[in-house]
Amino acid sequence: MRLWGGRFGDANDPRVAEFTRSIELDRVLALDDLTGSVAHVRGLGRAGLLSETEVETLVAGLDRLRAEVEDGTLGWDPELEDVHLNLEAALRARIGPLADKLHTGRSRNDQVATDLRLWTRRACDRLDAAIVAMERALVDLAEREGDAVLPGTTHIQPAQPVLLAHHLLAYVEMLERDRERLADARRRLDVSPLGAGALAGAGYPLDREATARDLGFAGVTANSLDAVSDRDFVVEVLSTAALGQAHLSRLAEEVAWWSNPRFGYVRVADAFSTGSSMMPNKRNPDPAELVRARAARLAGHLAGFLSVLKGLPLAYQRDLQEDKAPLFDAVATYEASLEVMTGLVATLTVDRAAMARSAIEGFTTATAVADALVRRGVAFRVAHHVVGGLVARAEEAGIGLADMADSMVADALAAADDPACVALAADPGIGAVLRTAAELEAALAACDVTGGTAPARVRAALAKARARLDAEATAD
């Protein structure tokens, strides 16, 4: 059985049949195809193209196929090319020639576009739930261990101390943006192409809006040419998944470093670690490493499919069959990565002492010391220079800024060619002021702006994140 056999006298070369077949991949769309077919049958009934009895028989047959797909008893014939032809042939075997009316007013072009939008809409909802679960794991860890202090870095070098909760909430911000992008993509894909036909629109008085409502779509596509050839929604979901995977990869990279004994900030649970076939001592964060690697795969899917689209004229081209492999794999990979990282984060053990030791290394409170001078009338560029000199002296002496002697501070200030510094050099209390500013607690508290790492700000941000997640859970 071929959908287009009448035009041709000879059968396809077996190599062509093999090359164009997609049933192994697109049968994942079976339930969506059946959903679309039921809505289409009802639309044909509304248009007077099927009798009420025919509608009932066709719908009953399609419902029977749905049950067989769901319980795994439907057999798939690789000779029948794709999911659409397989289901139509199966329907004919069950209800007879009436099945031949199913495709009235419909092309595989608008059929597959509808199926793929239905599938992608459901995929977006699953991904959103997985992202929320990941956010919850991060917020839980932040509430449990968030007042631990670690060295914030730039250029992978010690920069300023930050609260662990502040660091974790940065990923919550990323994940929320991922959710917003996903929701935006879902909103745009939520229109029905059914009724667009092959490219010019169906040749029957179909009520496309009513069929769209049956399928739960927010509306219908406005142009039949665009309807059958548009795969922007695939690109948008690929883009969201690729960027979301990149965000997970950044966290995975940090987990890999932090769990190294040289850092020792965290310990990955046994359930999320693996060993070595040769070295008995090894504890490897393999799930995190694979999440990191698979970010490259998703970026490749996005770049690859954009390259497919860039040269296609209107309307449908068979090239668009290549939309499914990257989309299906990207969604599956991103969803699995979210799930494994959620479990990994939920079971992390934090070593607060190791974090605190590292947090003071590299003179991370130097900026806070410079700011303390600025608050006493020294221009920032001058304060920056003075504190840079103090760092050099402290490094040479093998001490921290919080251990500076009064004489070291006074000498550095007196050496500056600046009246405010010279005046401060004579202040017997300036050494104590700068040593206090150099303490971790003071440096953290000083960053008291919206979005800063001051403990009160972080507590407020954490409470806001928790309240949002709890409110969403209640709404669901």
N, C-alpha and C positions, 0 to 999 in steps of 0.2 A: 504494500500500500504506500503510494506516494501522494503528497498533497498537490503535486504539480505534474503528474505523469502524462497527461493528455497531449502535451505539446511535443513530447519526445518519442522517437521511434526506438532508440537504443537505450539500453541500461547504462548507468554510470560505470566507468572503470572502477574496479574494486578499490584502487588506490584513492580515487576521489571520494568514494563513499566513506572510506576509513578516515580520510583527512578532514572531511566536513562534519563527521558525526560528533555530537556533543552530549549524548544521553548520559554518559558516565559523570559528567559535570553538572548538567542543568537539571537532573532529576531532583535536586534539592528544592527546585521550584514547584514540585508537584502539587503540594497543598495550596500554594498560591494560585497555580494554574486552575485548579478545580474551583477555588473560590471565585476567580474571575469568570470562569465558564458558567457557574450558577447565576451570577449576576447578569451575564450576557444573555443567557436563556430567558431570564425573566424580562429583560429588555426586549427581546424578540417577541415575547408574548404581549407586552404592552403595545408594541408596534403592529400587532395583528399578523405577524409573520409565522407565529406558532399558535396552535389551539391550546386551550387550557389543559386538555388531556396530554398533549405533546409536551407542554412545559412540565407537567407533573412527572411524566415518564422520564424525561431527560434529567430533571433534578434528582429524582430517585436514583437513577443510574450513576450520576456524578457523586451523590452521597455514598453510594455503595463503593465506588472507587476510593473515595476519601477514607473510608474505614479500612480498606485493603492497604492503602499507603501507610496509614497510621500504625497498623499492626504488622506491617512488613511482609504481607502475603502477596502483594502485587508483583508479578514477574515483569522484568524489563527486557525488551527485545532490542539488542544492539543494532539489528538491521533496520530499525525504524527511526534512525537518525537522532531524534531529540525527544524531550519530555512531552511536547505537545502532540506529536504524532503517536507516541506510545499510548498516551491517555485516550486519544480519540479512537485508536484501534481497539483498546481495551473496552471502551464504552460501546463500540459497535458489536463486539463479541458478546456483550451482556444484554443489550436492548435491541439489537438488529439495525436495519437501515435508517431508522429515525436518527441515529447518531450522525448521519451525513448532513443533517440540517444544522448541526451545532455551529458550524463555521460560517453560517450566513452572516454577511455584513461585518466579518472580522478577518483580519490578516494576521499571520504570525508576527508581523511587524508591530501592530498595536497590542497584540496578545502578550508578546514577551516583554514589551515595555511596561505593560500593566503588571505582569507577574513580578518583574524585577523591582518595581516601585513598592509593591506589597511586601516583598521579602525585605527590602532595604528599610522600610518603615519599621518592621518588627525588629530588625537588627539594631536600628538606632535606639529603640526602647531597651533592648537587652544591654547594649553598651552603656547607656546612661545609668542603668541600675548597677552595672559593674564599676563604673567610675564612682558612684556614690558610696559603694562598699569600700573602695580604696580610700576615699576621703575619710570615712569613718575610722578606718584603721589608723590613718595618720593622726586624726584628732584624738583618738583613744591613747595613742603613744604619747602625744604631746601633753595630754592631761596627766598621764602616769609619770612621765620622766622629763617633762618639758622644762623644768627649772634647772636642769643640767646646763652647764656652760661649755661651749666648744669654740674653737677659733674659726671665725668667719674668714674666708680667704678670697683674695683676688689674685689672678695669675698663678693660682695654686700655691700661693705664699701666705703666711699669716698676715691678717689685715686688722680686724677688730673682733673683740669677743661678742658672741651672740648667744641668746638662749636657744637650746635645742628646739623648744616649741616654736620659736620664731622661724627657725630653719625649716621645720616640718610644715608650718603654715604656708611657706612659700610654695611648696608643692600643692597644697590645697588650692591656692590661687590659680596655679597652672591647670589643675584638674577642673576647676570651675569654668575656666575659659574653654577648655575642651568640651565641657557640657554645653556651653553656650553655642559653640560652633556646630556641635552635633544637632542641637535643637533647631538652629537656623537652617541647616541642611535638610532636616526632616520637614520643616515647614514648607520649604520650596519644592520638595519632591512629592508633597501630599496633594497631587492633582492626577486625575485619571486620563490616560491616553485612549482608553477603550472607546471605539467609535471613530477613531481617526483612520481606520482602514490601513491599506498598504502605504498610502501617502496623501491621498486627496480627500479622505473622509468617506464614511460608509455611504453606500448608495440606497439606503433605506431610512425611513423617518424614525431613527432611534432617538430616544430621550437620553442623551448622554449624561445630563445632570442627575436624573433619577438613578441611572446605573452607578454613577459615582457615589451617590448617597448610600446605595446598597453596599458598596465596597468600603464605606467609611472614609472616603476621600473628602477633602475640604472643597474641592471644585474640579473643573475639567481643564485640560490643556486648551489653549486659545487658537492654536494653529496646527493643522494636521501634519504638515511637513516637519515642523519642529517636534511634534509629539512622538513620532516614530524614530527620530534620529537623535533626540536629546539624551545625552548621558552626562550632563553637567552634574546631576545628583550623584552619579558614581564617583566623579572626580572630587566632589566636595566631601563625600564620606571617606574616600581614600586619603584626601588631604588631612581631614580631621584625625583619622586613625594614624597616619604617619606622624603627625605632630604630637598626638597623644602618646604614641609609642616612644617618640624622642624624649618626651618628659619622663616617662618611666625609665628610659635608658639612663638619663642623668641621675636619677635616684639609685638605680642599679649600680652605676659606676661608683657612687659614693659608698654604698653598702660594701662593695668589693674592697675598696680601700679601707674603710673604717673597720672592717672585720679582720684585716691583716694585724697580726700581733704587734707589729711595729707601731701601729696606732692604737688598736685595742679598744676603740670607742664602743663597739657593739659586738655581740656574739650572735651569729645566725643559728637558729634552732637546728637540731639534728634533722628534723623533718624537712628542712629546706636546705640541707647541705648534702654534699656527696664526698666520697673519699677517692683515693688513688689506687689503681691496680698494682702499683709498685711500692709507693711510699706510705707506710702505716701511719705516719704522723699527720697526714693531710686532712684539712677541712676546707672544702672548696664551696664557694657560693655559686654553684653552677646555675641555678635558676636565674639569678641576677645576671650572670654572664650571657645567658641565652636571650634574656629580655634585651640586653644591650645589643647583641648581634642582630636580633630580628628587627630592630629599628631600621637597619640598613635595607632589609628585605621590603619593608613597607614603603620606604622612600623610593625604592626601585619600582614597586608597583605603580606608584603615583606618576613617576617620570615616564614609565613605559606606556601607561594608558593615555596620558596626555599626548604622547608621540603618535599613538594610534589615531586620536581624534583630529590632530592638526591638519591632516590632508584630505578629510572626507567632505565631498560635496553633498548637498541635500539630495535625496532624503536618506532612507535606510541603505546602509551598505553592510555586506556580510562581515566586514572588519569588526563591526560592533559585537559580534559573537565573542570577541576577545575581552569583553567587559567583565565576564563572570569570574574567570579564574583569579584575577587580581582582587576583585571585590570580595569574593568568598574567602579567599585566604587572608586578606587584610583584616576582615571582621573577626575571623576565627583566631588569628594570631593576637590581635589587640585584646580581644575578650579573654583569651587564655593568659596573656601577660598580666592583665589587670587582676585576674583571679590569683595567680601565683604570687604577685607582688603584695596583694592584700594579705595573704597568709603569711608571707615572709615578714612584713612589717608588724603584723599583729603579734608575732612570736619573738621579735627581737629582744635581746637582753642588752641593756645599756650599762656601761661602766662609767659612772659619773666622775670617779676619781681620775681615770685616764683622760677623759675629756677636759677636766679642770686643769690637769698638768699641762696639757697641750695648749689650753686657751691662753696661758700667760706667756708661752714661748714666742719668740720673735717680736717681743715688745709691742704686743697688740694693743696696749692701752696708751700708746704714744699720742694718738690723735686726741684722746681725752685730756692728756696733759697739756697739749697745745691749746685746746679749747679753754682750759682753766686759766692760762695766761691771757687769752683773748678777753675773758670775762674781767680781767684786771687791767684792761686798757692797752694791751699789746696788739699791734696789727697782726692779722693771721699769718701773713708771709714771714714776718719777723719771728713769730712764735714757732712756726714750722721749722725755721732755720735753727733756732735755739734748741728745740726739743730734738732735732736731728743730731745736734752736737752732743746732747745728753745721752742719746741712744748709743752713739759711738763710744763715749766714755764709759757708759755702763757695760757695754759689750766687752770693751777692753779689760774692765775690772772684773768681769764675770758675775755681775749682779743684775738685778732687775730694776726697773724704774722706781718701784715701790721701796727700794732699799737705798736710794741715793742719799748721800750725806748732805747736810746743809751747805757745806763748803763747796761741794760739786755744783749744786744748784746756783749758789751765789756767783761762783766763778763764771759759769756759762752765761748768766744774765749780765754780769759786769762786762764780759767780753763783747757783747752785742753793741753795735753802734746805733743805739736806740735809747732815747731818754726814758721811756716807760720801763724798759728792762733795767736800766741803771738804777732807777728809783726802786724797783722791786728787789734788786740785789741787796739793798740795804735793809729790807724788811726781814726781821728774824723769823717770821712765821711762814715765809714763802716756801721753804723746804717742806714743811708739814703739809701745806696746801697741795703741792704737786705730788707728794707721795700718796696722799689720800686719793687724788684724781687718778693715780696709776693703779689703784686697786680694781679688781675685776668688777666688784659690786658697783663702785662709783662710775666706772666706764659704761657699764650697762645702763645704769639709771640716767646717765647724761643724755642718752639717745631718746629723749622723751618727746617725740613727735608722732603724729599719726603715721602708722606703718613702721615705727621704729621698734628697737629691741628692748626698750625699757620694760622692766617686769610688769608694771601696771598696764602698759599699752598691749603687751602680749597677752596678759590675762583677759583683757577686754576683747581682743581679736579672737582668742580661743573660745571665749564664751559666745561670741557672735556666731562663729562657725558651728559650734555645738547646737545653738538655738535654731539655726537654719536647717541643719540636718534633722533635728528632732521634729521641727515643724513639717518638713517634707514627709517624714515617716508617718506622722499623724494624718497628713492629707491623703497619703496613699491608702 
